[in-house]
Each structure stands twice: as structure tokens, then as C-alpha cells.
Amino acid sequence: MTKRLYFFISLHDALRISNELSQLGVSRYHVQPHDLEVAFVFERVSEVTQVVLRRLFGTDGMSQQD
């Protein structure tokens, strides 16, 4: 399991992503402001959840693991 997984996205996309996460039943995350973007931060992410999240946020998006 990964300790934390971050995805940085534009404010414009944040609401859409939040709605999609709700539809998928993903609720263990928080959002942090980061310059002109926001970071979706996921705690303790399993490998399966990582795959789902990477597809949702797009493979060309920037992600960072701790």
C-alpha cells in the first residue's frame, strides 16, 4: 500500500473529478490548494485503487507518491 498519492488538477476539473469519485464510492481523500491548481490527496491507497485513480485522473496527469 502506498502511504499517500497526490494528483494535481485544475480548479475547473476538480468538481467533475469530485463527482466521479463519489459515484465510484471513493471517499478517503482530501483536497489541498496548490497555486492555481488543487491537489487530491489519497491516504493508504491499495494497488487496485491506484489503477482506478490513475485512469480517472488520466495517465498524462502529474501524480506523486509519498
MMTF fields as JSON, N, C-alpha, C and O atoms, coordinates in Angstrom:
{
  "mmtfVersion": "1.0.0",
  "mmtfProducer": "UNKNOWN",
  "numBonds": 263,
  "numAtoms": 264,
  "numGroups": 66,
  "numChains": 1,
  "numModels": 1,
  "chainsPerModel": [1],
  "groupsPerChain": [66],
  "chainIdList": ["A"],
  "bondAtomList": [4, 2, 8, 6, 12, 10, 16, 14, 20, 18, 24, 22, 28, 26, 32, 30, 36, 34, 40, 38, 44, 42, 48, 46, 52, 50, 56, 54, 60, 58, 64, 62, 68, 66, 72, 70, 76, 74, 80, 78, 84, 82, 88, 86, 92, 90, 96, 94, 100, 98, 104, 102, 108, 106, 112, 110, 116, 114, 120, 118, 124, 122, 128, 126, 132, 130, 136, 134, 140, 138, 144, 142, 148, 146, 152, 150, 156, 154, 160, 158, 164, 162, 168, 166, 172, 170, 176, 174, 180, 178, 184, 182, 188, 186, 192, 190, 196, 194, 200, 198, 204, 202, 208, 206, 212, 210, 216, 214, 220, 218, 224, 222, 228, 226, 232, 230, 236, 234, 240, 238, 244, 242, 248, 246, 252, 250, 256, 254, 260, 258],
  "bondOrderList": [1, 1, 1, 1, 1, 1, 1, 1, 1, 1, 1, 1, 1, 1, 1, 1, 1, 1, 1, 1, 1, 1, 1, 1, 1, 1, 1, 1, 1, 1, 1, 1, 1, 1, 1, 1, 1, 1, 1, 1, 1, 1, 1, 1, 1, 1, 1, 1, 1, 1, 1, 1, 1, 1, 1, 1, 1, 1, 1, 1, 1, 1, 1, 1, 1],
  "groupList": [{"groupName": "MET", "atomNameList": ["N", "CA", "C", "O"], "elementList": ["N", "C", "C", "O"], "formalChargeList": [0, 0, 0, 0], "bondAtomList": [1, 0, 2, 1, 3, 2], "bondOrderList": [1, 1, 2], "singleLetterCode": "M", "chemCompType": "L-PEPTIDE LINKING"}, {"groupName": "THR", "atomNameList": ["N", "CA", "C", "O"], "elementList": ["N", "C", "C", "O"], "formalChargeList": [0, 0, 0, 0], "bondAtomList": [1, 0, 2, 1, 3, 2], "bondOrderList": [1, 1, 2], "singleLetterCode": "T", "chemCompType": "L-PEPTIDE LINKING"}, {"groupName": "LYS", "atomNameList": ["N", "CA", "C", "O"], "elementList": ["N", "C", "C", "O"], "formalChargeList": [0, 0, 0, 0], "bondAtomList": [1, 0, 2, 1, 3, 2], "bondOrderList": [1, 1, 2], "singleLetterCode": "K", "chemCompType": "L-PEPTIDE LINKING"}, {"groupName": "ARG", "atomNameList": ["N", "CA", "C", "O"], "elementList": ["N", "C", "C", "O"], "formalChargeList": [0, 0, 0, 0], "bondAtomList": [1, 0, 2, 1, 3, 2], "bondOrderList": [1, 1, 2], "singleLetterCode": "R", "chemCompType": "L-PEPTIDE LINKING"}, {"groupName": "LEU", "atomNameList": ["N", "CA", "C", "O"], "elementList": ["N", "C", "C", "O"], "formalChargeList": [0, 0, 0, 0], "bondAtomList": [1, 0, 2, 1, 3, 2], "bondOrderList": [1, 1, 2], "singleLetterCode": "L", "chemCompType": "L-PEPTIDE LINKING"}, {"groupName": "TYR", "atomNameList": ["N", "CA", "C", "O"], "elementList": ["N", "C", "C", "O"], "formalChargeList": [0, 0, 0, 0], "bondAtomList": [1, 0, 2, 1, 3, 2], "bondOrderList": [1, 1, 2], "singleLetterCode": "Y", "chemCompType": "L-PEPTIDE LINKING"}, {"groupName": "PHE", "atomNameList": ["N", "CA", "C", "O"], "elementList": ["N", "C", "C", "O"], "formalChargeList": [0, 0, 0, 0], "bondAtomList": [1, 0, 2, 1, 3, 2], "bondOrderList": [1, 1, 2], "singleLetterCode": "F", "chemCompType": "L-PEPTIDE LINKING"}, {"groupName": "ILE", "atomNameList": ["N", "CA", "C", "O"], "elementList": ["N", "C", "C", "O"], "formalChargeList": [0, 0, 0, 0], "bondAtomList": [1, 0, 2, 1, 3, 2], "bondOrderList": [1, 1, 2], "singleLetterCode": "I", "chemCompType": "L-PEPTIDE LINKING"}, {"groupName": "SER", "atomNameList": ["N", "CA", "C", "O"], "elementList": ["N", "C", "C", "O"], "formalChargeList": [0, 0, 0, 0], "bondAtomList": [1, 0, 2, 1, 3, 2], "bondOrderList": [1, 1, 2], "singleLetterCode": "S", "chemCompType": "L-PEPTIDE LINKING"}, {"groupName": "HIS", "atomNameList": ["N", "CA", "C", "O"], "elementList": ["N", "C", "C", "O"], "formalChargeList": [0, 0, 0, 0], "bondAtomList": [1, 0, 2, 1, 3, 2], "bondOrderList": [1, 1, 2], "singleLetterCode": "H", "chemCompType": "L-PEPTIDE LINKING"}, {"groupName": "ASP", "atomNameList": ["N", "CA", "C", "O"], "elementList": ["N", "C", "C", "O"], "formalChargeList": [0, 0, 0, 0], "bondAtomList": [1, 0, 2, 1, 3, 2], "bondOrderList": [1, 1, 2], "singleLetterCode": "D", "chemCompType": "L-PEPTIDE LINKING"}, {"groupName": "ALA", "atomNameList": ["N", "CA", "C", "O"], "elementList": ["N", "C", "C", "O"], "formalChargeList": [0, 0, 0, 0], "bondAtomList": [1, 0, 2, 1, 3, 2], "bondOrderList": [1, 1, 2], "singleLetterCode": "A", "chemCompType": "L-PEPTIDE LINKING"}, {"groupName": "ASN", "atomNameList": ["N", "CA", "C", "O"], "elementList": ["N", "C", "C", "O"], "formalChargeList": [0, 0, 0, 0], "bondAtomList": [1, 0, 2, 1, 3, 2], "bondOrderList": [1, 1, 2], "singleLetterCode": "N", "chemCompType": "L-PEPTIDE LINKING"}, {"groupName": "GLU", "atomNameList": ["N", "CA", "C", "O"], "elementList": ["N", "C", "C", "O"], "formalChargeList": [0, 0, 0, 0], "bondAtomList": [1, 0, 2, 1, 3, 2], "bondOrderList": [1, 1, 2], "singleLetterCode": "E", "chemCompType": "L-PEPTIDE LINKING"}, {"groupName": "GLN", "atomNameList": ["N", "CA", "C", "O"], "elementList": ["N", "C", "C", "O"], "formalChargeList": [0, 0, 0, 0], "bondAtomList": [1, 0, 2, 1, 3, 2], "bondOrderList": [1, 1, 2], "singleLetterCode": "Q", "chemCompType": "L-PEPTIDE LINKING"}, {"groupName": "GLY", "atomNameList": ["N", "CA", "C", "O"], "elementList": ["N", "C", "C", "O"], "formalChargeList": [0, 0, 0, 0], "bondAtomList": [1, 0, 2, 1, 3, 2], "bondOrderList": [1, 1, 2], "singleLetterCode": "G", "chemCompType": "PEPTIDE LINKING"}, {"groupName": "VAL", "atomNameList": ["N", "CA", "C", "O"], "elementList": ["N", "C", "C", "O"], "formalChargeList": [0, 0, 0, 0], "bondAtomList": [1, 0, 2, 1, 3, 2], "bondOrderList": [1, 1, 2], "singleLetterCode": "V", "chemCompType": "L-PEPTIDE LINKING"}, {"groupName": "PRO", "atomNameList": ["N", "CA", "C", "O"], "elementList": ["N", "C", "C", "O"], "formalChargeList": [0, 0, 0, 0], "bondAtomList": [1, 0, 2, 1, 3, 2], "bondOrderList": [1, 1, 2], "singleLetterCode": "P", "chemCompType": "L-PEPTIDE LINKING"}],
  "groupTypeList": [0, 1, 2, 3, 4, 5, 6, 6, 7, 8, 4, 9, 10, 11, 4, 3, 7, 8, 12, 13, 4, 8, 14, 4, 15, 16, 8, 3, 5, 9, 16, 14, 17, 9, 10, 4, 13, 16, 11, 6, 16, 6, 13, 3, 16, 8, 13, 16, 1, 14, 16, 16, 4, 3, 3, 4, 6, 15, 1, 10, 15, 0, 8, 14, 14, 10],
  "groupIdList": [1, 2, 3, 4, 5, 6, 7, 8, 9, 10, 11, 12, 13, 14, 15, 16, 17, 18, 19, 20, 21, 22, 23, 24, 25, 26, 27, 28, 29, 30, 31, 32, 33, 34, 35, 36, 37, 38, 39, 40, 41, 42, 43, 44, 45, 46, 47, 48, 49, 50, 51, 52, 53, 54, 55, 56, 57, 58, 59, 60, 61, 62, 63, 64, 65, 66],
  "secStructList": [7, 3, 3, 3, 3, 3, 3, 3, 3, 3, 2, 2, 2, 2, 2, 2, 2, 2, 2, 2, 2, 2, 2, 2, 6, 7, 7, 7, 3, 3, 3, 3, 3, 3, 6, 6, 3, 3, 3, 3, 3, 3, 3, 3, 3, 7, 2, 2, 2, 2, 2, 2, 2, 2, 2, 2, 2, 7, 6, 6, 1, 7, 3, 3, 3, 7],
  "xCoordList": [0.83, 0.0, 0.87, 1.894, 0.449, 1.122, 0.629, -0.561, 1.528, 1.111, 0.199, -0.889, 0.654, -0.145, 0.017, 1.078, -1.028, -0.99, -1.613, -2.724, -0.89, -1.347, -1.649, -0.936, -2.693, -2.969, -3.242, -4.105, -2.534, -2.714, -3.547, -3.201, -4.653, -5.516, -5.99, -5.836, -6.562, -7.057, -8.325, -9.033, -8.59, -9.837, -11.047, -12.068, -10.926, -12.019, -12.419, -13.605, -11.435, -11.697, -12.019, -12.5, -11.766, -11.907, -13.33, -13.52, -14.317, -15.698, -16.107, -16.763, -15.724, -16.033, -15.395, -16.046, -14.128, -13.425, -14.06, -14.212, -14.429, -15.074, -16.377, -16.657, -17.166, -18.419, -18.148, -18.847, -17.145, -16.82, -16.325, -16.652, -15.543, -15.082, -16.263, -16.291, -17.23, -18.435, -19.192, -19.661, -19.316, -20.023, -19.304, -19.94, -17.966, -17.183, -17.12, -16.597, -17.653, -17.643, -16.322, -16.072, -15.479, -14.193, -14.402, -14.81, -14.121, -14.367, -13.168, -13.195, -12.143, -10.983, -9.946, -8.907, -10.236, -9.302, -9.604, -10.664, -8.671, -8.919, -8.299, -7.468, -8.716, -8.274, -7.478, -7.895, -6.322, -5.472, -5.229, -4.968, -5.308, -4.974, -3.48, -2.659, -3.146, -1.745, -1.596, -1.84, -1.2, -1.09, -2.418, -3.436, -2.419, -3.651, -4.357, -5.316, -3.886, -4.463, -4.906, -4.754, -5.454, -5.74, -5.112, -4.947, -4.771, -4.218, -5.253, -5.733, -5.589, -6.403, -5.413, -4.539, -5.551, -4.613, -5.345, -6.356, -4.821, -5.426, -4.484, -3.296, -5.018, -4.249, -4.369, -5.432, -3.3, -3.282, -4.031, -5.159, -3.415, -4.048, -3.553, -2.347, -4.485, -4.118, -3.734, -3.996, -3.119, -2.712, -3.918, -3.857, -4.997, -6.206, -6.782, -7.156, -6.85, -7.366, -6.449, -6.932, -5.131, -4.198, -4.508, -4.49, -4.788, -5.098, -6.358, -6.391, -7.391, -8.647, -8.406, -8.89, -7.673, -7.419, -6.584, -6.862, -5.572, -4.743, -5.565, -5.357, -6.483, -7.366, -8.295, -8.514, -8.837, -9.753, -9.049, -9.596, -7.847, -7.125, -6.368, -5.896, -6.237, -5.553, -4.082, -3.41, -3.602, -2.213, -1.228, -0.054, -1.677, -0.762, -0.734, 0.004, -1.541, -1.551, -0.362, 0.287, -0.069, 1.054, 0.588, -0.407, 1.281, 0.98, 2.266, 3.359, 2.13, 3.3, 2.943, 1.855, 3.889, 3.666, 4.596, 5.713, 4.148, 4.991, 5.236, 5.925],
  "yCoordList": [-1.189, 0.0, 1.246, 1.312, 2.207, 3.497, 4.336, 4.322, 5.065, 5.921, 7.035, 7.24, 7.76, 8.863, 8.913, 8.593, 9.31, 9.509, 10.86, 11.149, 11.697, 13.047, 13.142, 12.566, 13.859, 14.211, 15.708, 16.197, 16.436, 17.874, 18.134, 17.68, 18.872, 19.179, 20.629, 21.288, 21.1, 22.476, 22.599, 21.62, 23.803, 24.063, 23.716, 23.252, 23.941, 23.663, 22.187, 21.864, 21.294, 19.854, 19.281, 18.152, 20.032, 19.497, 19.058, 18.013, 19.818, 19.451, 18.181, 17.311, 18.075, 16.87, 15.64, 14.607, 15.753, 14.629, 14.263, 13.081, 15.255, 15.005, 14.231, 13.292, 14.621, 13.906, 12.472, 11.553, 12.274, 10.923, 10.049, 8.864, 10.629, 9.872, 9.446, 8.324, 10.332, 9.996, 8.854, 7.95, 8.885, 7.813, 6.477, 5.423, 6.523, 5.298, 4.839, 3.763, 5.655, 5.301, 5.598, 5.101, 6.402, 6.759, 7.98, 9.038, 7.83, 8.938, 9.264, 10.255, 8.463, 8.681, 9.547, 9.056, 10.824, 11.773, 13.163, 13.409, 14.052, 15.458, 16.292, 15.808, 17.532, 18.425, 19.565, 20.158, 19.861, 20.953, 21.932, 21.508, 23.234, 24.217, 24.167, 23.946, 24.373, 24.367, 25.32, 24.938, 26.547, 27.6, 27.755, 28.048, 27.563, 27.699, 26.356, 26.256, 25.349, 24.008, 23.553, 24.267, 22.354, 21.703, 20.318, 19.709, 19.843, 18.5, 17.62, 17.939, 16.515, 15.488, 14.547, 13.982, 14.382, 13.59, 12.365, 12.481, 11.194, 9.925, 9.248, 9.087, 8.853, 8.181, 6.664, 6.151, 5.971, 4.498, 3.918, 3.444, 3.96, 3.544, 2.163, 1.935, 1.238, -0.105, -0.045, 0.949, -1.102, -1.152, -1.068, -0.404, -1.728, -1.698, -0.287, 0.196, 0.365, 1.735, 2.674, 3.598, 2.453, 3.271, 3.201, 4.221, 2.02, 1.844, 2.625, 3.321, 2.508, 3.218, 4.725, 5.434, 5.212, 6.647, 7.165, 8.242, 6.414, 6.849, 6.941, 7.85, 6.024, 6.102, 7.305, 8.003, 7.544, 8.667, 10.001, 10.889, 10.145, 11.41, 11.525, 12.611, 10.444, 10.482, 10.121, 10.563, 9.336, 8.876, 9.981, 9.875, 11.042, 12.134, 13.181, 14.161, 12.988, 13.933, 13.724, 12.679, 14.702, 14.63, 13.966, 14.388, 12.958, 12.338, 12.206, 12.211, 12.088, 11.986, 11.069, 11.153, 10.186, 9.28, 9.636, 10.096, 9.427, 9.539, 8.152, 7.992],
  "zCoordList": [0.0, 0.0, 0.0, 0.679, -0.759, -0.792, 0.372, 0.69, 1.007, 2.112, 1.629, 2.168, 0.6, 0.055, -1.446, -1.982, -2.107, -3.552, -3.842, -3.397, -4.598, -4.927, -6.414, -7.236, -6.755, -8.14, -8.186, -7.457, -9.016, -9.169, -10.42, -11.511, -10.252, -11.377, -11.286, -10.258, -12.375, -12.403, -11.571, -11.333, -11.143, -10.416, -11.274, -10.766, -12.553, -13.493, -13.455, -13.513, -13.357, -13.37, -11.986, -11.886, -10.936, -9.577, -9.252, -8.63, -9.653, -9.35, -10.09, -9.517, -11.346, -12.132, -11.494, -11.338, -11.129, -10.505, -9.171, -8.861, -8.387, -7.099, -7.289, -6.544, -8.276, -8.567, -9.002, -8.576, -9.841, -10.302, -9.152, -9.083, -8.255, -7.083, -6.219, -5.713, -6.049, -5.276, -5.92, -5.229, -7.238, -7.959, -7.816, -7.8, -7.71, -7.542, -6.088, -5.798, -5.171, -3.757, -3.062, -1.964, -3.693, -3.101, -2.221, -2.701, -0.93, -0.014, 0.876, 1.606, 0.826, 1.695, 0.991, 0.549, 0.894, 0.303, 0.832, 1.406, 0.634, 0.919, -0.202, -0.97, -0.276, -1.336, -0.711, 0.284, -1.311, -0.832, -1.971, -3.097, -1.705, -2.74, -3.043, -2.153, -4.299, -4.722, -5.901, -7.046, -5.63, -6.65, -7.378, -6.751, -8.691, -9.478, -9.672, -10.438, -8.988, -9.086, -7.699, -6.709, -7.66, -6.388, -6.411, -7.468, -5.242, -5.109, -4.424, -3.337, -5.066, -4.43, -3.753, -4.41, -2.447, -1.659, -1.129, -0.436, -1.465, -1.056, -0.076, -0.355, 1.073, 2.112, 1.957, 1.606, 2.214, 2.187, 0.99, 1.123, -0.142, -1.39, -1.79, -1.888, -2.02, -2.485, -3.965, -4.642, -4.45, -5.86, -6.791, -7.825, -6.436, -7.263, -7.322, -8.391, -6.17, -6.128, -6.905, -7.559, -6.847, -7.623, -9.108, -9.797, -9.598, -11.025, -11.388, -12.403, -10.561, -10.802, -10.791, -11.673, -9.814, -9.695, -10.865, -11.393, -11.269, -12.404, -13.683, -14.488, -13.877, -15.054, -14.962, -15.952, -13.782, -13.587, -13.813, -14.467, -13.28, -13.399, -14.716, -15.052, -15.465, -16.751, -16.611, -15.679, -17.519, -17.452, -17.767, -17.413, -18.428, -18.738, -17.642, -17.743, -16.575, -15.462, -14.561, -14.615, -13.736, -12.823, -11.525, -10.936, -11.09, -9.809, -9.021, -9.587, -7.719, -6.854, -5.691, -5.122, -5.35, -4.225, -3.102, -3.338, -1.864, -0.672, -0.136, 0.872]
}
